[in-house]
Amino acid sequence: MTKAKLYEYRADLLLLTVAIAWGVTFLMVQEAIESTPVYAFLFFRFTLASILMFFIAYKFLKETNIQTVLYGVILGLFLFFAFATQTFGLAYTKSSIVAFITGLNVICVPFLAYFIFKDKVRRNVFIASLIAVFGLYLLTMSGKLTLGTGEFLTLICAFLFALQIIFTGKFSKQVNVYLLVLYQLITVSVLSLGFSLALDDTTFGIEYDYTFYKAVLVTAIFATVYAFLIQTYMQQFTTATKTAIIFTMEPVSASIYGYFVGGEILTSIQIFGAALIIVATLVSELQFKRKK
């Protein structure tokens, strides 16, 4: 096994932990926004994450340049509007439908990567994408799929997440990873504050209860600082399409967490769907040698 392939396997494994972190916090976010306005919640989450990331990236601040800040702002724009549309989608439709449509970015990524950067996608990776979508459908779809407000917002979210994944892979190879994550998180925090002050009923006069503190603290540390630092660093060693496939493990971990903690019931069809997503992740790792 070559060193490059070893780095790729390590990157894929760590990206899997990111998907698990997002899945576990999915239920926490849904509970938090029942009493906290969407943009206000995003502001507190990403502000705390920005502060933590500042201390992590402190020793690299002297390497800051216009390119790094610009790249961070671009990723922050993708990320902010993706999270905002997804979180609002949760307010209009079932979390299972939001999870499925968000996961459709696994199909968006290879096509966007090709049209924007002419990146070629290996056949097995594309097949894995299709398997993952089918698995997502079986795992998450517990209701009729219509194109309502929540579904439309989540479609936009899927498209934006796809762009964030693609451009993260490109930018992470050109600038300091720690600073790239820092400016990305700061951008989301600033935008969240602005939109909260303009659109939310309240930003600071909210109910500061256990549910709020738990959701903000856990999502800021594990689902934001850890997740985006690992994603940004590890995408240097793997492809955007494989990253998207691995991230389809998010609803799998969300379902497992909901089963053991939230008392949710998993049907045999859902379990089969989760198994297909795992199969898709394994298929994406296959390497075929061409015959001479």
C-alpha positions as a Markdown table, in Angstrom:
| # | Residue | x | y | z |
|---|---|---|---|---|
| 1 | Met | 0.0 | 0.0 | 0.0 |
| 2 | Thr | 1.4 | 3.4 | -1.0 |
| 3 | Lys | 1.7 | 6.3 | 1.5 |
| 4 | Ala | -0.9 | 8.3 | -0.5 |
| 5 | Lys | -3.4 | 5.5 | -0.2 |
| 6 | Leu | -2.7 | 5.1 | 3.5 |
| 7 | Tyr | -3.3 | 8.9 | 4.0 |
| 8 | Glu | -6.6 | 8.5 | 2.0 |
| 9 | Tyr | -7.8 | 5.7 | 4.2 |
| 10 | Arg | -7.0 | 7.6 | 7.3 |
| 11 | Ala | -8.8 | 10.7 | 6.0 |
| 12 | Asp | -11.9 | 8.7 | 5.1 |
| 13 | Leu | -11.9 | 7.2 | 8.6 |
| 14 | Leu | -11.7 | 10.5 | 10.3 |
| 15 | Leu | -14.4 | 12.0 | 8.0 |
| 16 | Leu | -16.6 | 9.1 | 9.2 |
| 17 | Thr | -16.2 | 10.4 | 12.7 |
| 18 | Val | -17.4 | 13.8 | 11.5 |
| 19 | Ala | -20.6 | 12.3 | 10.0 |
| 20 | Ile | -21.2 | 10.5 | 13.3 |
| 21 | Ala | -20.8 | 13.8 | 15.2 |
| 22 | Trp | -23.3 | 15.5 | 13.0 |
| 23 | Gly | -25.8 | 12.6 | 13.3 |
| 24 | Val | -25.6 | 12.5 | 17.1 |
| 25 | Thr | -26.3 | 16.3 | 17.4 |
| 26 | Phe | -29.2 | 16.3 | 14.8 |
| 27 | Leu | -31.8 | 15.6 | 17.5 |
| 28 | Met | -30.3 | 18.2 | 19.8 |
| 29 | Val | -30.6 | 20.9 | 17.2 |
| 30 | Gln | -34.2 | 20.1 | 16.5 |
| 31 | Glu | -35.0 | 20.3 | 20.2 |
| 32 | Ala | -33.2 | 23.6 | 20.6 |
| 33 | Ile | -34.9 | 25.4 | 17.8 |
| 34 | Glu | -38.3 | 24.6 | 19.3 |
| 35 | Ser | -37.6 | 27.4 | 21.8 |
| 36 | Thr | -34.8 | 29.3 | 20.2 |
| 37 | Pro | -35.0 | 31.3 | 16.9 |
| 38 | Val | -33.0 | 29.7 | 14.1 |
| 39 | Tyr | -30.5 | 32.5 | 13.4 |
| 40 | Ala | -30.0 | 33.2 | 17.1 |
| 41 | Phe | -29.1 | 29.5 | 17.7 |
| 42 | Leu | -26.7 | 29.6 | 14.8 |
| 43 | Phe | -25.1 | 32.8 | 16.2 |
| 44 | Phe | -24.5 | 31.3 | 19.7 |
| 45 | Arg | -23.2 | 28.0 | 18.2 |
| 46 | Phe | -20.8 | 29.5 | 15.7 |
| 47 | Thr | -19.6 | 32.3 | 18.0 |
| 48 | Leu | -18.6 | 29.8 | 20.6 |
| 49 | Ala | -17.0 | 27.7 | 17.9 |
| 50 | Ser | -15.1 | 30.8 | 16.5 |
| 51 | Ile | -13.7 | 31.6 | 20.0 |
| 52 | Leu | -12.5 | 28.0 | 20.5 |
| 53 | Met | -11.1 | 27.9 | 16.9 |
| 54 | Phe | -9.3 | 31.3 | 17.6 |
| 55 | Phe | -7.2 | 29.7 | 20.4 |
| 56 | Ile | -6.4 | 26.7 | 18.2 |
| 57 | Ala | -5.3 | 28.8 | 15.3 |
| 58 | Tyr | -3.7 | 31.6 | 17.3 |
| 59 | Lys | -0.1 | 30.6 | 16.4 |
| 60 | Phe | -0.9 | 30.7 | 12.7 |
| 61 | Leu | -2.5 | 34.2 | 12.7 |
| 62 | Lys | 0.7 | 35.8 | 11.3 |
| 63 | Glu | 0.2 | 33.7 | 8.1 |
| 64 | Thr | -3.2 | 35.5 | 7.4 |
| 65 | Asn | -3.5 | 37.0 | 3.9 |
| 66 | Ile | -6.2 | 38.2 | 1.6 |
| 67 | Gln | -6.5 | 34.8 | -0.1 |
| 68 | Thr | -7.0 | 33.0 | 3.2 |
| 69 | Val | -9.7 | 35.4 | 4.4 |
| 70 | Leu | -11.5 | 35.4 | 1.0 |
| 71 | Tyr | -11.5 | 31.6 | 0.9 |
| 72 | Gly | -12.8 | 31.5 | 4.5 |
| 73 | Val | -15.6 | 34.0 | 3.7 |
| 74 | Ile | -16.7 | 32.0 | 0.6 |
| 75 | Leu | -16.9 | 28.7 | 2.5 |
| 76 | Gly | -18.6 | 30.6 | 5.3 |
| 77 | Leu | -21.3 | 31.9 | 2.9 |
| 78 | Phe | -21.9 | 28.4 | 1.6 |
| 79 | Leu | -22.0 | 27.0 | 5.2 |
| 80 | Phe | -24.2 | 29.7 | 6.7 |
| 81 | Phe | -27.0 | 29.5 | 4.0 |
| 82 | Ala | -26.8 | 25.7 | 4.1 |
| 83 | Phe | -27.3 | 25.5 | 7.8 |
| 84 | Ala | -30.0 | 28.3 | 7.7 |
| 85 | Thr | -32.0 | 26.6 | 5.0 |
| 86 | Gln | -31.6 | 23.2 | 6.7 |
| 87 | Thr | -32.6 | 24.5 | 10.1 |
| 88 | Phe | -35.6 | 26.3 | 8.7 |
| 89 | Gly | -36.5 | 23.2 | 6.7 |
| 90 | Leu | -36.8 | 21.3 | 10.1 |
| 91 | Ala | -39.4 | 23.9 | 11.1 |
| 92 | Tyr | -41.6 | 23.1 | 8.1 |
| 93 | Thr | -41.3 | 19.4 | 7.5 |
| 94 | Lys | -40.3 | 16.1 | 9.2 |
| 95 | Ser | -36.6 | 15.6 | 10.2 |
| 96 | Ser | -36.6 | 12.4 | 8.2 |
| 97 | Ile | -37.4 | 14.2 | 5.0 |
| 98 | Val | -34.8 | 16.9 | 5.8 |
| 99 | Ala | -32.2 | 14.2 | 6.4 |
| 100 | Phe | -33.0 | 12.5 | 3.1 |
| 101 | Ile | -33.0 | 15.6 | 0.9 |
| 102 | Thr | -29.8 | 17.0 | 2.6 |
| 103 | Gly | -28.1 | 13.7 | 1.8 |
| 104 | Leu | -28.9 | 14.2 | -1.9 |
| 105 | Asn | -25.7 | 16.4 | -2.0 |
| 106 | Val | -24.0 | 13.0 | -2.5 |
| 107 | Ile | -25.3 | 13.1 | -6.1 |
| 108 | Cys | -24.7 | 16.9 | -6.6 |
| 109 | Val | -21.0 | 16.7 | -5.7 |
| 110 | Pro | -19.7 | 14.6 | -8.6 |
| 111 | Phe | -21.6 | 16.5 | -11.2 |
| 112 | Leu | -20.7 | 19.9 | -9.7 |
| 113 | Ala | -17.1 | 18.9 | -9.3 |
| 114 | Tyr | -17.0 | 17.9 | -13.0 |
| 115 | Phe | -18.7 | 21.0 | -14.3 |
| 116 | Ile | -16.8 | 23.5 | -12.1 |
| 117 | Phe | -13.3 | 21.9 | -12.0 |
| 118 | Lys | -13.5 | 19.1 | -14.6 |
| 119 | Asp | -12.8 | 16.5 | -11.8 |
| 120 | Lys | -13.3 | 13.0 | -13.0 |
| 121 | Val | -15.1 | 10.5 | -10.8 |
| 122 | Arg | -14.2 | 6.9 | -10.7 |
| 123 | Arg | -16.9 | 4.5 | -11.7 |
| 124 | Asn | -17.1 | 2.7 | -8.4 |
| 125 | Val | -17.4 | 6.0 | -6.6 |
| 126 | Phe | -20.3 | 7.1 | -8.8 |
| 127 | Ile | -22.0 | 3.7 | -8.3 |
| 128 | Ala | -21.5 | 4.1 | -4.5 |
| 129 | Ser | -23.3 | 7.5 | -4.8 |
| 130 | Leu | -26.3 | 5.9 | -6.3 |
| 131 | Ile | -26.4 | 3.1 | -3.7 |
| 132 | Ala | -26.1 | 5.8 | -1.0 |
| 133 | Val | -29.1 | 7.7 | -2.3 |
| 134 | Phe | -31.2 | 4.6 | -2.4 |
| 135 | Gly | -30.1 | 3.7 | 1.1 |
| 136 | Leu | -30.9 | 7.2 | 2.3 |
| 137 | Tyr | -34.4 | 6.9 | 0.8 |
| 138 | Leu | -35.1 | 3.6 | 2.6 |
| 139 | Leu | -33.6 | 4.9 | 5.9 |
| 140 | Thr | -35.2 | 8.3 | 6.2 |
| 141 | Met | -38.3 | 8.5 | 4.1 |
| 142 | Ser | -41.2 | 7.8 | 6.5 |
| 143 | Gly | -43.7 | 10.1 | 4.8 |
| 144 | Lys | -44.8 | 11.3 | 1.4 |
| 145 | Leu | -42.2 | 13.4 | -0.4 |
| 146 | Thr | -43.8 | 16.6 | -1.7 |
| 147 | Leu | -42.2 | 19.9 | -2.7 |
| 148 | Gly | -43.4 | 22.1 | 0.0 |
| 149 | Thr | -41.6 | 25.0 | 1.8 |
| 150 | Gly | -39.5 | 22.7 | 4.0 |
| 151 | Glu | -38.5 | 20.4 | 1.1 |
| 152 | Phe | -37.6 | 23.4 | -1.2 |
| 153 | Leu | -35.4 | 25.0 | 1.5 |
| 154 | Thr | -33.7 | 21.6 | 2.1 |
| 155 | Leu | -33.0 | 21.2 | -1.6 |
| 156 | Ile | -31.1 | 24.5 | -1.5 |
| 157 | Cys | -29.3 | 23.3 | 1.6 |
| 158 | Ala | -28.1 | 20.1 | -0.3 |
| 159 | Phe | -26.8 | 22.2 | -3.2 |
| 160 | Leu | -24.9 | 24.5 | -0.8 |
| 161 | Phe | -23.4 | 21.7 | 1.2 |
| 162 | Ala | -22.2 | 20.1 | -2.1 |
| 163 | Leu | -20.5 | 23.4 | -3.0 |
| 164 | Gln | -19.0 | 23.7 | 0.5 |
| 165 | Ile | -17.5 | 20.2 | 0.2 |
| 166 | Ile | -16.1 | 20.8 | -3.3 |
| 167 | Phe | -14.5 | 24.1 | -2.5 |
| 168 | Thr | -13.2 | 22.9 | 0.8 |
| 169 | Gly | -11.2 | 20.3 | -1.0 |
| 170 | Lys | -9.7 | 22.9 | -3.3 |
| 171 | Phe | -9.0 | 25.6 | -0.8 |
| 172 | Ser | -7.5 | 23.4 | 1.9 |
| 173 | Lys | -4.6 | 22.6 | -0.5 |
| 174 | Gln | -3.8 | 26.3 | -1.0 |
| 175 | Val | -3.9 | 28.0 | 2.3 |
| 176 | Asn | -3.4 | 27.3 | 6.1 |
| 177 | Val | -6.2 | 24.9 | 7.1 |
| 178 | Tyr | -6.5 | 26.3 | 10.7 |
| 179 | Leu | -7.0 | 29.9 | 9.5 |
| 180 | Leu | -9.4 | 28.7 | 6.7 |
| 181 | Val | -11.6 | 27.1 | 9.3 |
| 182 | Leu | -11.4 | 30.1 | 11.6 |
| 183 | Tyr | -12.5 | 32.6 | 9.0 |
| 184 | Gln | -15.2 | 30.3 | 7.8 |
| 185 | Leu | -16.7 | 30.0 | 11.3 |
| 186 | Ile | -16.4 | 33.8 | 11.9 |
| 187 | Thr | -18.2 | 34.4 | 8.7 |
| 188 | Val | -21.1 | 32.2 | 9.8 |
| 189 | Ser | -21.2 | 33.8 | 13.2 |
| 190 | Val | -21.4 | 37.4 | 11.8 |
| 191 | Leu | -24.0 | 36.5 | 9.2 |
| 192 | Ser | -26.1 | 34.7 | 11.9 |
| 193 | Leu | -26.0 | 37.7 | 14.1 |
| 194 | Gly | -27.0 | 40.1 | 11.3 |
| 195 | Phe | -29.9 | 37.9 | 10.2 |
| 196 | Ser | -31.0 | 37.2 | 13.7 |
| 197 | Leu | -31.2 | 41.0 | 14.6 |
| 198 | Ala | -33.1 | 41.6 | 11.3 |
| 199 | Leu | -35.5 | 38.6 | 11.2 |
| 200 | Asp | -35.8 | 36.9 | 14.6 |
| 201 | Asp | -38.2 | 38.1 | 17.3 |
| 202 | Thr | -35.3 | 38.1 | 19.7 |
| 203 | Thr | -31.6 | 37.4 | 19.7 |
| 204 | Phe | -30.4 | 37.6 | 23.3 |
| 205 | Gly | -33.7 | 37.6 | 25.2 |
| 206 | Ile | -34.2 | 33.8 | 24.8 |
| 207 | Glu | -34.8 | 31.0 | 27.2 |
| 208 | Tyr | -31.4 | 29.9 | 28.5 |
| 209 | Asp | -32.3 | 26.5 | 29.7 |
| 210 | Tyr | -30.5 | 23.1 | 29.9 |
| 211 | Thr | -31.6 | 22.2 | 26.3 |
| 212 | Phe | -30.1 | 25.4 | 24.9 |
| 213 | Tyr | -26.8 | 25.1 | 26.7 |
| 214 | Lys | -26.4 | 21.4 | 25.9 |
| 215 | Ala | -27.2 | 22.0 | 22.2 |
| 216 | Val | -24.9 | 25.0 | 21.8 |
| 217 | Leu | -22.0 | 23.5 | 23.8 |
| 218 | Val | -22.0 | 20.1 | 22.1 |
| 219 | Thr | -22.6 | 21.3 | 18.6 |
| 220 | Ala | -20.0 | 24.0 | 18.9 |
| 221 | Ile | -17.3 | 21.7 | 20.1 |
| 222 | Phe | -18.0 | 18.4 | 18.3 |
| 223 | Ala | -20.2 | 19.3 | 15.3 |
| 224 | Thr | -18.5 | 22.5 | 14.4 |
| 225 | Val | -14.9 | 23.0 | 15.6 |
| 226 | Tyr | -13.9 | 19.3 | 15.5 |
| 227 | Ala | -16.1 | 18.5 | 12.4 |
| 228 | Phe | -14.9 | 21.3 | 10.1 |
| 229 | Leu | -11.3 | 21.2 | 11.2 |
| 230 | Ile | -11.2 | 17.5 | 10.4 |
| 231 | Gln | -13.1 | 17.9 | 7.2 |
| 232 | Thr | -11.0 | 20.8 | 5.9 |
| 233 | Tyr | -7.7 | 19.1 | 6.8 |
| 234 | Met | -8.6 | 15.6 | 5.6 |
| 235 | Gln | -10.1 | 16.7 | 2.3 |
| 236 | Gln | -6.5 | 17.3 | 1.2 |
| 237 | Phe | -6.1 | 13.5 | 1.0 |
| 238 | Thr | -9.4 | 12.3 | -0.5 |
| 239 | Thr | -11.9 | 13.4 | -3.1 |
| 240 | Ala | -15.0 | 15.6 | -2.7 |
| 241 | Thr | -17.3 | 12.8 | -4.0 |
| 242 | Lys | -15.9 | 10.3 | -1.5 |
| 243 | Thr | -16.4 | 12.8 | 1.3 |
| 244 | Ala | -20.0 | 13.3 | 0.3 |
| 245 | Ile | -20.6 | 9.5 | 0.3 |
| 246 | Ile | -19.0 | 9.2 | 3.8 |
| 247 | Phe | -21.2 | 12.1 | 5.0 |
| 248 | Thr | -24.3 | 10.0 | 4.2 |
| 249 | Met | -23.4 | 8.2 | 7.3 |
| 250 | Glu | -24.8 | 11.2 | 9.2 |
| 251 | Pro | -28.5 | 10.0 | 9.0 |
| 252 | Val | -27.4 | 6.5 | 9.9 |
| 253 | Ser | -25.7 | 7.7 | 13.1 |
| 254 | Ala | -28.7 | 10.0 | 13.7 |
| 255 | Ser | -31.1 | 7.0 | 13.4 |
| 256 | Ile | -29.0 | 4.9 | 15.8 |
| 257 | Tyr | -28.8 | 7.7 | 18.3 |
| 258 | Gly | -32.5 | 8.4 | 18.0 |
| 259 | Tyr | -33.2 | 4.7 | 18.6 |
| 260 | Phe | -31.2 | 4.4 | 21.8 |
| 261 | Val | -31.6 | 7.8 | 23.2 |
| 262 | Gly | -34.8 | 9.3 | 21.7 |
| 263 | Gly | -36.9 | 6.2 | 21.8 |
| 264 | Glu | -37.4 | 6.2 | 18.0 |
| 265 | Ile | -38.3 | 2.9 | 16.2 |
| 266 | Leu | -36.3 | 1.5 | 13.3 |
| 267 | Thr | -38.1 | -0.7 | 10.9 |
| 268 | Ser | -36.5 | -3.5 | 8.9 |
| 269 | Ile | -36.6 | -1.3 | 5.8 |
| 270 | Gln | -34.7 | 1.5 | 7.6 |
| 271 | Ile | -32.1 | -1.0 | 8.8 |
| 272 | Phe | -31.7 | -2.3 | 5.3 |
| 273 | Gly | -31.3 | 1.3 | 4.1 |
| 274 | Ala | -28.6 | 2.0 | 6.7 |
| 275 | Ala | -26.8 | -1.2 | 5.6 |
| 276 | Leu | -26.8 | 0.0 | 2.0 |
| 277 | Ile | -25.2 | 3.3 | 3.0 |
| 278 | Ile | -22.5 | 1.4 | 4.8 |
| 279 | Val | -22.1 | -0.8 | 1.6 |
| 280 | Ala | -21.8 | 2.4 | -0.4 |
| 281 | Thr | -19.1 | 3.7 | 1.8 |
| 282 | Leu | -17.1 | 0.5 | 1.3 |
| 283 | Val | -17.7 | 0.4 | -2.4 |
| 284 | Ser | -16.3 | 3.9 | -2.7 |
| 285 | Glu | -13.0 | 2.6 | -1.3 |
| 286 | Leu | -12.6 | -0.1 | -3.9 |
| 287 | Gln | -9.7 | 0.2 | -6.4 |
| 288 | Phe | -9.9 | -1.6 | -9.7 |
| 289 | Lys | -6.8 | -2.1 | -11.9 |
| 290 | Arg | -7.2 | -1.7 | -15.6 |
| 291 | Lys | -6.1 | -4.6 | -17.8 |
| 292 | Lys | -3.3 | -3.7 | -20.2 |
